[in-house]
C-alpha cells in the first residue's frame, strides 16, 4: 500500500495505523506476512491498536488486536 503521507514503505507505527485504517484485503495480507516474518511488527500492531480499542466502532483495530493477541498466546 502506498501511504499518502509517508515517503517510505516500512512497517512503522504510522504505516501500520494507515494499513489498518485504510487498507484493503491485499494490504492486510501484506501486514499478515510481515507479522509472520518479524515478531516486532506484532508488538507494533498492539501498540497502534491499544488506544483505539476503547471505541466499540473501531472494528478493524479490534480485529487486529484480537488476532495478534491470540497469535501471541
Secondary structure in CASP SS format (residue, H / E / C, confidence):
PFRMAT SS
TARGET T0000
AUTHOR 0000-0000-0000
METHOD secondary structure of the structure
MODEL  1
X C 1.00
X C 1.00
X C 1.00
X C 1.00
X C 1.00
X C 1.00
X C 1.00
X C 1.00
X C 1.00
X C 1.00
X C 1.00
X C 1.00
X H 1.00
X H 1.00
X H 1.00
X H 1.00
X H 1.00
X H 1.00
X H 1.00
X H 1.00
X H 1.00
X H 1.00
X C 1.00
X C 1.00
X H 1.00
X H 1.00
X H 1.00
X H 1.00
X H 1.00
X H 1.00
X H 1.00
X H 1.00
X H 1.00
X H 1.00
X H 1.00
X H 1.00
X H 1.00
X C 1.00
X H 1.00
X H 1.00
X H 1.00
X H 1.00
X H 1.00
X H 1.00
X H 1.00
X H 1.00
X H 1.00
X H 1.00
X H 1.00
X H 1.00
X C 1.00
X C 1.00
X C 1.00
X C 1.00
X C 1.00
X C 1.00
X C 1.00
X C 1.00
X H 1.00
X H 1.00
X H 1.00
X H 1.00
X H 1.00
X H 1.00
X H 1.00
X H 1.00
X H 1.00
X H 1.00
X H 1.00
X H 1.00
X H 1.00
X H 1.00
X C 1.00
END
